[in-house]
Amino acid sequence: MASEVKLPRLGQGMESGVVVRWLKQEGERVAAGEPLYELDTDKVTQEVESPSSGVLLKIVVAEGEATVGTTIAYVGEEGEQVPEAASATATAPSVEAGAPAPEPEPERASSVVEKGPETVPVAGERVKASPLARRLARERGLALEGVGGSGPEGRIVAEDVEHASTRRPAPSAVPAPAPGGIERVPLTSVRRTIARRLTEAWQAPAFQLTASADMSEVLRLRERLRERAPEGSGRISIADFLTKACALALVRYPGVNALWLGDAVELHGSVDIGIATTTERGLIVPVLRSCERRTLAELASARAELVSRTLAGTAALDELEGGTFTITNLGTFAVEQFVAVLNPPQIAILATGAIVERPVARAGGVEIAPLLTLTLTCDHRAVDGSVAAEFLGAVRGFLEEPGLML
């Protein structure tokens, strides 16, 4: 009997995904473990392997959004019968009444014609494009056939779609809202997930603690380390000092490096810190593993590489889950202080703003010092205020004496 290919749950909290394209066509053979289709989730676009071997008998969801557990295809032996499955399991974006329906993406397009450093697809073979580029093109209503590809062998990458979007005039069929008008913007899958998780976090009895750290020594040490760093190595940033300080403090206070499970608190021996990152898809939190074991230089290199892949949409799903603590920063937006919402099931998150020079009273006089405001949000069900205060004090101590982190 033909086997059902169901949309898998690839991560915690995943409720739906978007089938981007099939890597096999109906009638083609596929082996178990062989990439079968591309799936776009709220965190990452990735290839999904076939759960069984055989012939791809029927594709039920050719493209579009489907919920977890939905049957999207059937695999079996050639000639086997498959149930009459409704193709309405995919939820396509609605079209306003009177508006022309979007044209489907052509299955075939042609080889490529050289055009400087880019290549432009023409009629014949399928357009070569990365999963992220395809998703961005769908969101912007942009036909890939007119986009020049700068990737290997003319492959269209996300940057090509971005450039094409900025060059193209706004479509006349979708005018800007009139002054005082109202526009209804449907939620993306990312925004729905963010809304659900933040609502869950808001139900926790959270409290906040705030402290200021004098960053004078960190700034001096950062410059010395940059001067001595080998050419081509990653530049150590304030974020890396902050990550290392939190990692060492979490080792001292393991009760903060924990998850709330409802009926238990799960303590973790490894410090896996999530770095809140703003992307085109929304807020995503890639995770740096075993931060307590890494040097500042190692953290700098790993953070830069991971954040870069997160922004490009190429980070693996397991790199976007499983953190034990989160750091979020809005200093680049000139925000000096803010309160972050918990990232469940983690029990603590640290928010930092910009380093600001402020007057500080010392030895009967007043000095100007670069201060960083640290705001710690904790789940009171799992951690008490005194423990959280000691942890925050440890973070502040490492920042004010960064030599202790080397």
Order of alpha helices (4+ residues) and beta strands (2+ residues): beta-beta-beta-beta-beta-beta-beta-beta-beta-beta-alpha-alpha-alpha-beta-alpha-alpha-beta-beta-beta-beta-beta-beta-alpha-beta-beta-beta-beta-alpha
